[in-house]
Amino acid sequence: MRQELSPELMEQLYSPDAAAFWGDRAWALPLWEEAAGAILSLGEGIEVRYAKTQVTFRTRNGFAFLSPPYRRRKGWPEECILLTFGLGYPVEHPRIAVKTEAAPGRWTHHVVLSEPGQVDEVVMGWLREAYEFSFRGRRG
C-alpha cells in the first residue's frame, strides 16, 4: 500500500540513519519503504528513532517498530522484517505472528513482512489504532 508522503517525510524515510540501519540488507529496502511510509503517513508528530536492533516510531510513546527478526521462528521466511505495534488489547488474527502482554493493558504484536503489499488495510487499521493509543499516558 503506497502512501503519498510530503518531502519532509520522504527525507525521514530515506535518511542516512535509515541507510545505515538497513546496511547490507538491500532485500529489506522495499519492505522498509512500504512499512515506514505507511507509519509516517498516519499523522503529525511522529518521531523516528534508530537504535542498534530496531527503528522506533513514536509520539508520546512508541507505537510501531521495524526490525530484522533476531529470534527467528520456524517457518518464517529467511528474508523478512518484523513490524511491531502496541495496543491496549490482544489482537487475534492469522497475520499476528507473536503477541505478548508487555505490561498490564499493553499488548505487543508482531507481523512478519516478507514481500511488498503486506501492509494492507488490515495492517493499516492496527497501525492507526496503535498511533492513537500512543497518545495515552502510561496507565491509559
N, C-alpha and C positions, 0 to 999 in steps of 0.2 A: 504494500500500500504506500504509494509515493505521495509525500506531503509537499506542498509549496512552502518554502521557507524564505524568510527575509535574508538580506545579505548578512546581517548580524548573526543570525542563527547558522547560516552557511559557514561563517567564519569559525563558529564553535565546532561544527561538525568536521571541518577539515583543518583543525588547528594542528600546530606542531606537536602538542601534547597527545592528540589522538593518533597521529602518525607514529610517535614514539611508543605509545601503549601497545598498538597492534603489531608494530615492528615487522617481523618476518612472516606474519600470518596474512599474506596477501589474500588468501581464500576468504578471510573473515571480513574484508572491507565491504562487500555488498550487503552482508548481514548487519554490520555496524551502521552503514549509511541508512538502511531502511529502519532499523530499530531506533537509533539515536534521532533520526529525523522525525519519526513518529512521536517520540517522547518530547522533543523540543517544540513540536507543534501544539502541545496540549494547552499552553497558556503562558502568561507572563511570570517573570520572577524565577525561572528555572536556572539554577547554578549547576555547572558541571565540574566535578572534582575527579582528578585522576590519582589513583593510588597504585601500589605495586600489583595488586591482584584484580582490581575492578575499577570501573568507571561509575561514579555515583551521580545521580540526577536528584537535586533536592530543591525544596522551597524552604519552609520552616524545618522540615525533616526530610531525610532521604526517602524517596518513594519508588525509584526504579534504579536498577543496576544492570550493567552489562559486563560479562567476564567470560574468559575461557573456562571451561569446566576443569578445575584442578582435581576433583574427585569424580571420575567418570563412572557412570553406572553401566551395567551390562545392557547392550542393545542400543546405546547412544551412538550416533554417527561419529566417526573419527574427527571430522571437521565440523564442529558446531560451537556455538556460543550460548551462554545462558542469559536469558532475560529474567531478572528477578524483580518482583514488586511486592509491596506490603499493603495489606487490607486489614480491617477490623474483624474479619470472619474468614473461615476456611472456604476456599472455592473447590467444589467437586466437579471436575471436568477431565476428560481424557488428555487434554493438552497440558495439564499440570503434571510435570514430571516428579516434583517433590514439593511438599509443603510442610512447614513446621510452625508451631506457636512459639515465636521468638520471645514473647512476653505476654502476660495476660491481656487478651483482647487485641493482639497484634500478630497477624499471621504473615509469614513469608512464603511466597510461591515462586517456583522456578519453572520456566518454559524453555524447552530446548529449541533453538533456531538453527537450522542446518541448510536452508535454502531461501532465497528471496520469495516474498509472497506470504510468508508465515505470520507477519504482523498484520493480521486481517481485522475485521470488525469485532470479532470476539475478543482478541487480544487488546485492541484499542479500547474496548469497553472497560476491561480490567485496568488498563493504564489510566484512563480518565478517572475512574474511582480512586485509584492509588494517588493520583495527583491531588484530588480533592481531600482525601484522607490525610495527606501530608501537611495540611494547614492546621490540623488539630494539635492540641497540646499533648504532652506526654501521657496524660491519663484520659484523653479523648474528649 
